[in-house]
Amino acid sequence: MEYSPFLHGLHVVPSSHVRNKLFVFCIMLSLWFYMIYCCVGYCSTVPNLAYGSVSRRENDAATDNRGSSLGASRDLLNNENELDSRGDDWDEVRGEAKTLDDTAMSGFLNETESKKLPQAIIIGVKKGGTRALLEFLRLHPDIRAVGAEPHFFDRNYDKGLEWYRELMPSSSKGQLTMEKTPSYFVTREVPCRIYSMSKDTKLIVVVRNPVTRAVSDYTQTRSKKPDIPSFESLTFKNMSAGLIDTTWSAVQIGMYARHLERWLQFFPMEQLLFVSGERLITDPAGEMARVQDFLGLQRVVTEKYFHFNTAKGFPCLKRPELNTKPHCLGKTKGRIHPNIDPEVMRTLRDFYKPFNKKFYKMTGHDFGWD
């Protein structure tokens, strides 16, 4: 057989010079793969960063004078820079929410996880308790929810369903995807748009005494705009005649029956759940039992997850399995309301009575606001 230096070399131990070259080659190959990995990871985050900056600019510039079911709205209170819209009120709770997110991240590499359009949406109402309900629900292991308000169906609808889907957190089979945007309930176009996405979407409305809701709405804005007119002057078109200004959004939102009529043109009543904002404070576990039943979930979030803080006047959240200190609502919750002229409050209560009675009849539930 002819002598082959190549075959002969297979039986020879490589020299130190060759070993050094192989070592350097392995290092360079590893660095090359690492750079590709980093580039892929960076590129995958760019759209989210772009969305965050763009959506913040759009929301800051947006006005709420559109989409009201009652025509033009003199809306001084829907400031999209408000903490309530972004969920920053719940910074203290995010430690608890992060625990849930970390659990969800354990399935990050699981190919069964994907982003889905929401099967349930909290559609209203502003200053009713929607943020509290969302954070209560996020304690449930079978719920994956967006923390910020997407405002897709009222402000970003032209961006398309795929854009909306990308905002959703990844979820696995059996988990429910949710979001909350309180302005949906009072925006004319939203019911048809949600129906077009899915006629089976479950809808949750958190409602509160419309008089105290209006005062809370006003209080939130006054904390950021101290020079706005008084509550009394904004409430009336003509104070001496006792004529209520229904173009003011703080008043308009509380006319629940009129808004509900539009939703019932697309969805049957059994697909809507009305949650009491008052009971979310006094009996959060009881209201959460109703919500979990409505969503077809096990009653996981029970009384052991709540601790009522008498100083704040709100329930705080706790993780019983972690035995951690309860986390309460942020400092912007529980603001002290201004003293309103009792006669104005009485006039407002009288104004809302026929709307409340009709709402009770439509929903089959007496919320006891009269």
Secondary structure, DSSP 8 states (H G I E B T S, - for coil): ----HHHHHHTS---HHHHHHHHHHHHHHHHHHHHHHHHHHHHHHHHHHHHHHHHHHHHHH--SSS-BTTSS-B-SS--TTSHHHHTGGGGGGHHHHHHHHHHHHTTTT-TT-EE---SEEEEE-TTTTHHHHHHHHTTSTTEEE-SS---HHHHSGGG-HHHHHHHS-EE-TT-EEEEE-GGGGGBTTHHHHHHHH-TT-EEEEEE--HHHHHHHHHHHHHTT-TTS--HHHHHEEETTTTEE-TTBHHHHTT-HHHHHHHHTTTS-GGGEEEEEHHHHHH-HHHHHHHHHHHTT----S-GGGEEEETTTTEEEE--TTTT---B---TTTT-------HHHHHHHHHHHHHHHHHHHHHHT------
